[in-house]
Amino acid sequence: MLYRLAAQSGAGPRTLSQPLGGMGAVCDALARAAAAAGATIRTDAPVGRVLVENDTACGVLLDSGERIAARTVISSADPKTTLLRLLGAEHLDTGFVRKVSHLRTNGLAAKLHLALDSAPRFTGQEATALGGRLLVAPSLDYIERAFNHSKYGEYSAAPAIEVTVPTVCDPALAPPGGHVMSAVVQYAPYELRDGWEAERVRMADKVIEVLERFAPGLRSQVRACELLTPLDIERKFRITGGHWHHAELAFDQFFMLRPVPGAAQYRTPLPGLYLCGAGSHPGGGVMGTAGRNAARHVLAKAS
């Protein structure tokens, strides 16, 4: 709740700040600004290893075999990927490695994307409500029951769902008259007892069924459907455990403890290596706060 309050604008409790052109427009704007400042952006160069000399990060080795030297390496990959895979436990203290290994990173949320041929109509809500965040969670007991399934390797039969319709604010994201709906679905465990390949379609159908109770006729409006489970998120975006915040937003992994003691101020135990992703304070989301804070630490060290 503390984290989500930061995403609200001053216009009202359910108002969202959403950029025209979708969240990709934010990335494009940052890329243009970085290039104008002299940065070179390469999106087709996977990093295979952080290079170390004299116990200091000195660059990266790409999967292609190319070596790139650098005085500072700043990683937006999740902490486990950065510290345990790209760097390697051999460069870190045993106690610190244990902390990172125990970081809770398995996702519990699925993401449902729907392409609709017209605007959804939610019972009891004005059309203007579609410009905010709609929540299907009638009570705390409802949320508790939704969570219970995940403890047994199951997805929720009656999930808590958070819905946004980005095309209300930016019609260009869909064909004329059409809309896109994005829903965060709680709870969907990373490790499903019966496996996600067999259950993905069933879960998507269940979520649409629940949404249709509040938006009658929704199923007939659907023209395309995509469900991303935590496992899909891990594979598609290379995020350990498929948690889009890279680690749970819990008090023992929050504020000055994020991601773990010893790396909570963006600087890792290895000189020259920094974290700047969602696994750092204050978490994920398209807001840039973690990256800005990390940059300030790097610049302060360089000055």
C-alpha distance (Angstrom), angle and dihedral (degrees) to the residues before:
residue distance angle dihedral
M1 . . .
L2 3.81 . .
Y3 3.78 90.4 .
R4 3.80 94.8 46.4
L5 3.79 93.7 50.6
A6 3.80 87.7 65.6
A7 3.83 90.0 63.5
Q8 3.79 94.3 59.6
S9 3.78 121.5 98.7
G10 3.77 123.7 -142.4
A11 3.80 94.2 -102.2
G12 3.79 95.1 85.8
P13 3.81 145.2 -43.9
R14 3.82 93.8 -84.9
T15 3.78 98.3 38.3
L16 3.79 118.4 114.3
S17 3.77 129.4 -157.6
Q18 3.80 103.7 -130.2
P19 3.81 125.3 170.8
L20 3.79 122.2 -129.2
G21 3.78 108.9 -106.8
G22 3.80 93.2 32.6
M23 3.78 128.5 -92.6
G24 3.80 89.4 -52.5
A25 3.80 87.7 69.4
V26 3.80 89.0 65.2
C27 3.81 91.0 54.6
D28 3.80 90.8 47.8
A29 3.80 91.7 50.9
L30 3.81 92.1 49.2
A31 3.80 90.7 47.8
R32 3.81 91.5 52.7
A33 3.79 91.7 48.6
A34 3.80 92.3 47.7
A35 3.81 92.8 48.8
A36 3.81 90.5 48.6
A37 3.82 88.0 54.0
G38 3.81 91.3 52.9
A39 3.80 102.5 -94.6
T40 3.79 122.0 144.1
I41 3.81 113.3 -141.6
R42 3.80 119.1 -158.5
T43 3.80 117.8 -177.6
D44 3.81 97.5 173.1
A45 3.80 99.5 59.3
P46 3.84 112.6 89.7
V47 3.80 113.6 -160.6
G48 3.78 115.2 -126.4
R49 3.80 101.2 -179.8
V50 3.79 144.5 3.3
L51 3.80 107.9 -123.8
V52 3.80 119.1 -131.2
E53 3.79 130.7 -164.9
N54 3.81 125.7 171.3
D55 3.82 89.9 -3.3
T56 3.82 91.1 -59.0
A57 3.80 131.2 107.5
C58 3.80 107.2 -109.1
G59 3.81 104.5 171.8
V60 3.79 142.7 -56.4
L61 3.78 137.9 -77.4
L62 3.80 113.7 -138.4
D63 3.80 123.3 -142.5
S64 3.80 86.2 -111.9
G65 3.81 90.3 62.6
E66 3.80 94.6 -106.8
R67 3.80 115.1 138.9
I68 3.80 119.5 -146.6
A69 3.80 115.5 -166.1
A70 3.80 119.1 -147.1
R71 3.79 139.0 163.8
T72 3.80 89.7 -141.0
V73 3.82 131.5 30.9
I74 3.82 116.2 -162.5
S75 3.80 117.1 -172.8
S76 3.79 128.2 -161.5
A77 3.80 90.8 -178.3
D78 3.80 115.7 109.3
P79 3.84 116.2 -79.4
K80 3.81 95.4 -108.6
T81 3.80 92.3 50.6
T82 3.81 92.7 45.9
L83 3.78 99.6 43.0
L84 3.79 104.8 30.0
R85 3.81 103.2 31.1
L86 3.81 109.5 23.4
L87 3.80 95.6 34.5
G88 3.80 102.8 23.3
A89 3.79 133.5 -135.9
E90 3.81 91.3 -101.0
H91 3.80 89.5 76.2
L92 3.81 94.9 51.5
D93 3.78 138.2 69.0
T94 3.82 114.4 -95.3
G95 3.80 93.1 -122.1
F96 3.79 92.1 51.8
V97 3.80 91.8 48.3
R98 3.80 88.8 53.2
K99 3.81 91.0 53.4
V100 3.80 92.5 50.8
S101 3.81 91.9 45.6
H102 3.81 90.1 54.0
L103 3.81 93.6 49.8
R104 3.80 107.8 123.3
T105 3.80 105.6 -123.1
N106 3.81 106.3 150.6
G107 3.78 111.1 120.0
L108 3.80 122.7 -127.3
A109 3.79 99.1 -174.3
A110 3.80 131.2 82.6
K111 3.79 124.7 -159.0
L112 3.81 120.4 -136.2
H113 3.80 120.0 -163.3
L114 3.80 119.8 -168.4
A115 3.79 129.1 -174.0
L116 3.82 108.0 -151.5
D117 3.80 130.4 -167.0
S118 3.81 91.6 -142.8
A119 3.80 141.2 8.5
P120 3.82 115.6 -68.3
R121 3.80 116.4 -117.5
F122 3.80 116.0 -142.8
T123 3.80 116.6 -159.4
G124 3.80 113.2 -110.2
Q125 3.81 93.9 8.6
E126 3.77 128.9 108.6
A127 3.80 117.6 -126.7
T128 3.82 88.7 -109.5
A129 3.82 89.2 65.9
L130 3.80 88.7 72.4
G131 3.79 88.3 72.3
G132 3.79 90.6 67.2
R133 3.78 137.1 46.2
L134 3.82 118.1 -66.9
L135 3.78 117.4 -158.5
V136 3.80 128.0 -158.8
A137 3.79 101.4 -159.4
P138 3.81 110.4 111.0
S139 3.81 95.8 -176.5
L140 3.78 145.5 -6.6
D141 3.81 88.4 -101.8
Y142 3.81 89.1 56.2
I143 3.81 90.6 53.6
E144 3.80 91.8 46.6
R145 3.80 91.5 52.3
A146 3.80 90.4 46.6
F147 3.79 89.7 54.4
N148 3.80 95.1 46.9
H149 3.81 92.8 73.2
S150 3.80 92.2 60.5
K151 3.81 91.3 60.5
Y152 3.80 88.3 66.4
G153 3.79 98.1 43.5
E154 3.81 94.7 -96.9
Y155 3.80 133.9 120.2
S156 3.80 118.7 -120.8
A157 3.79 117.9 -83.1
A158 3.83 88.0 -157.4
P159 3.82 103.5 26.7
A160 3.76 129.3 -167.2
I161 3.80 105.6 -117.7
E162 3.78 132.4 -164.6
V163 3.80 112.7 -160.2
T164 3.78 133.1 -164.5
V165 3.81 129.3 174.2
P166 3.83 104.2 -157.3
T167 3.82 93.6 -176.7
V168 3.79 90.9 69.8
C169 3.82 87.8 72.5
D170 3.81 96.7 28.3
P171 3.84 113.5 31.0
A172 3.82 90.6 178.7
L173 3.82 89.7 78.1
A174 3.84 90.8 75.9
P175 3.83 137.8 32.1
P176 3.84 116.2 -84.6
G177 3.80 109.4 -63.9
G178 3.80 92.9 7.5
H179 3.79 129.9 109.2
V180 3.78 139.9 -161.8
M181 3.78 123.1 -138.3
S182 3.78 124.4 -159.3
A183 3.80 120.6 -164.8
V184 3.79 131.1 -175.6
V185 3.81 106.3 -149.5
Q186 3.79 122.1 -154.9
Y187 2.98 124.9 -131.6
A188 3.79 120.4 23.7
P189 3.82 115.3 139.3
Y190 3.79 121.9 -139.8
E191 3.80 89.9 -129.0
L192 3.80 109.2 48.2
R193 3.79 115.3 -165.8
D194 3.81 94.6 -132.2
G195 3.81 95.2 33.9
W196 3.80 127.9 -104.2
E197 3.79 97.0 -104.8
A198 3.80 90.1 67.1
E199 3.82 96.8 38.8
R200 3.81 106.9 37.0
V201 3.82 95.5 91.3
R202 3.82 92.1 44.0
M203 3.79 91.9 52.3
A204 3.80 93.0 48.6
D205 3.80 89.1 51.0
K206 3.82 90.8 49.4
V207 3.80 92.3 51.4
I208 3.80 92.3 50.0
E209 3.81 88.5 48.5
V210 3.80 91.1 54.6
L211 3.81 92.8 45.0
E212 3.79 91.0 50.6
R213 3.80 90.1 61.8
F214 3.79 87.0 66.5
A215 3.81 97.9 29.9
P216 3.83 106.5 39.7
G217 3.79 113.6 -151.0
L218 3.79 94.4 20.6
R219 3.81 94.5 128.2
S220 3.81 91.9 58.3
Q221 3.82 89.6 52.8
V222 3.81 94.7 55.9
R223 3.80 114.8 107.7
A224 3.81 98.6 165.8
C225 3.80 135.3 10.4
E226 3.81 134.4 -164.1
L227 3.81 126.2 179.8
L228 3.80 118.6 -167.8
T229 3.80 113.2 -164.0
P230 3.82 122.4 -165.0
L231 3.81 87.6 -98.4
D232 3.82 90.1 54.0
I233 3.79 90.6 48.5
E234 3.80 90.2 52.1
R235 3.80 92.7 50.7
K236 3.81 97.3 40.7
F237 3.79 99.0 43.0
R238 3.84 101.1 23.3
I239 3.80 92.7 -121.1
T240 3.79 113.0 153.2
G241 3.82 107.8 -116.6
G242 3.80 93.8 1.0
H243 3.82 95.6 -96.5
W244 3.80 107.3 145.6
H245 3.80 90.2 -151.1
H246 3.84 86.5 54.5
A247 3.82 88.3 -128.5
E248 3.79 135.5 26.6
L249 3.79 116.8 -79.3
A250 3.80 94.6 -126.5
F251 3.79 128.3 137.6
D252 3.82 92.9 -106.3
Q253 3.83 88.1 53.7
F254 3.79 98.2 37.5
F255 3.82 140.3 88.4
M256 3.83 111.5 -6.5
L257 3.83 90.7 1.6
R258 3.82 96.5 59.0
P259 2.95 118.7 146.9
V260 3.82 94.6 -10.9
P261 3.81 136.3 -42.5
G262 3.78 107.4 -82.0
A263 3.80 94.4 39.8
A264 3.79 101.7 44.9
Q265 3.81 96.9 111.3
Y266 3.84 94.8 54.7
R267 3.82 91.5 -99.8
T268 3.81 113.8 107.4
P269 3.84 124.4 -149.1
L270 3.83 88.1 -99.0
P271 3.83 110.3 79.9
G272 3.78 112.6 -119.2
L273 3.81 95.7 24.1
Y274 3.80 120.7 104.4
L275 3.80 137.4 176.2
C276 3.79 120.8 -137.2
G277 3.82 105.7 161.0
A278 3.78 137.4 99.6
G279 3.81 90.3 -74.0
S280 3.80 87.7 68.9
H281 3.80 127.1 75.0
P282 3.00 125.2 -40.3
G283 3.84 97.4 13.8
G284 3.78 138.9 -120.2
G285 3.76 134.3 -39.8
V286 3.79 130.3 102.2
M287 3.78 96.9 -72.1
G288 3.82 105.7 100.3
T289 3.80 95.6 -139.1
A290 3.80 96.3 127.9
G291 3.80 91.4 48.0
R292 3.79 93.1 47.4
N293 3.79 92.0 49.4
A294 3.80 91.6 48.2
A295 3.80 91.1 49.4
R296 3.81 90.7 52.2
H297 3.83 90.5 53.0
V298 3.81 91.7 49.6
L299 3.80 92.7 47.5
A300 3.80 91.7 47.4
K301 3.79 90.0 54.0
A302 3.80 92.0 48.4
S303 3.80 94.5 50.3
